[in-house]
């Protein structure tokens, strides 16, 4: 599989929404607890500072995406935040790593100075290993900051990286 990461286009909505909603349904990583319909998804993805999609150039299939946007406003507006989603059957193929690397470059290109992840679940050890590999620093933990679908709680970790 050869992927290219490119800017989101309106024609990507069905595939991008399906991938995003799959992560929401899994209830193990994203804070959102409701899925997006295609109209909401189009507005949501288009409303970010940047939305990138990972396209398999052999098949034309969208296999992952990320959103990039300010983490805060005003005096903290130089910090961005990102979320990543990879199609279930494409996980473990380094699509997520490609998305994170692209978002680092795009964050800098958009004028941000820091990329911050607010809520990496403690059980998401794959993401933690990737962020460590890419030079992120874990700067804190919020005990029981993530409510799982079954009503149990997981700690969340906060990661940062200078761009």
MOBELLIN-V395453 format. One record per backbone hydrogen bond with DSSP energy under -1.0 kcal/mol. CO is the residue of the C=O (numbers start at 1). NH is the residue of the N-H. If there is no record, write none. Layout:
co->CO nh->NH
co->CO nh->NH
This chain:
co->2 nh->57
co->4 nh->55
co->6 nh->53
co->9 nh->12
co->10 nh->13
co->12 nh->16
co->13 nh->17
co->14 nh->18
co->15 nh->19
co->16 nh->20
co->17 nh->21
co->18 nh->22
co->19 nh->23
co->20 nh->24
co->21 nh->25
co->22 nh->26
co->37 nh->41
co->38 nh->42
co->39 nh->43
co->40 nh->44
co->41 nh->45
co->42 nh->46
co->43 nh->47
co->45 nh->48
co->50 nh->68
co->51 nh->8
co->52 nh->66
co->53 nh->6
co->54 nh->63
co->55 nh->4
co->56 nh->60
co->61 nh->56
co->63 nh->87
co->64 nh->54
co->65 nh->85
co->66 nh->52
co->67 nh->83
co->68 nh->49
co->68 nh->50
co->69 nh->81
co->73 nh->76
co->74 nh->77
co->76 nh->79
co->78 nh->113
co->78 nh->114
co->79 nh->71
co->80 nh->116
co->81 nh->69
co->83 nh->67
co->85 nh->65
co->87 nh->90
co->88 nh->91
co->90 nh->93
co->94 nh->98
co->95 nh->99
co->96 nh->100
co->97 nh->101
co->98 nh->102
co->99 nh->103
co->100 nh->104
co->101 nh->105
co->102 nh->106
co->103 nh->107
co->104 nh->108
co->105 nh->109
co->106 nh->110
co->107 nh->112
co->108 nh->111
co->113 nh->163
co->114 nh->80
co->115 nh->161
co->117 nh->159
co->120 nh->157
co->121 nh->124
co->123 nh->125
co->124 nh->128
co->125 nh->129
co->126 nh->130
co->127 nh->131
co->128 nh->132
co->129 nh->133
co->130 nh->134
co->131 nh->136
co->132 nh->135
co->137 nh->160
co->140 nh->158
co->142 nh->145
co->142 nh->156
co->146 nh->154
co->148 nh->151
co->152 nh->148
co->154 nh->146
co->155 nh->122
co->156 nh->142
co->157 nh->120
co->158 nh->139
co->159 nh->117
co->160 nh->137
co->161 nh->115
